[in-house]
Amino acid sequence: MSAVRQYQVIQVDVFTDRVFGGNPLAVITNPQGLSSLDMQSIAKEMNLSETSFILPAADANHSAKVRIFTPAQELPFAGHPTLGTAWVLATEGLARGSELTLEEGVGPVSVRLEGDPANPDFLWLRSPPAVLGHRFDNRADFAGALGLTEGDLLEQPLQVASAGVPYLMVPLATPRTVDAIQLDVARLLASFADHDPLAVFVFAPNGDDRFYSRMFAPHTVGIAEDPATGSAHGPLGAYLARYRLAEIRNGLLKVVSEQGTKMGRQSFVHVHVSGDGGTVDVGGQVVPVMRGALELPG
């Protein structure tokens, strides 16, 4: 009988307080010996938006090194894998204290735990610095690629924003407009013209300090739609602060973004931005779903 290698898998839902909400994440807690190709194959097999792998940190002061894979490629950073992996580290006794530092492709990412450090009830990550970049003037083209008209867009720009992973920020008028999107990938790619195509993050005001959002990336990382995109919410916070789309009170902009509702996985992503936009924190809850063993040939 041939040898079998076993790897522990813990699956959690992130940015939700209930099972089967939020964004699911598979965490491999003991991936030593796996190659990059193995990790990519496992992520494809899991078929979730991301799978993370916990490795020893290069810096002894850090909690772990984390590698993050979609079914199609490795990412330098992603929000819900960062929070979900931090929760697993805490609850499995693999890290101590209420402040963790995870080594990711973008560099060290800090995570703050609220409540019992061994079973946190809320987590915050400090987003890598967000940068607002190119503005696209062909607004009607992008609106058409989303199955909308230019009149469905807010007056603020369609702009690239990145905190390690770039997105095209598309501000829409109403939540109903967000839900009405019918993505035409060919038209979307044509709208980017000579620019590299990006994942598209759309959002609309949904009451005081609340927004309603969706994210589409079938043309970039193979994710048709994502239930909760933490890495897009750092840039969203910077965008909202820059264009004053949310109120700054006592030097802090605080918003909650609802995502995933249209696809049946309602998520709530909390975003705090300093008044000068210098720091952005992204937070949410994590709930356990299942655990098991991944078996690979020896």
Disulfide bonds with the S-S distance in Angstrom:
none
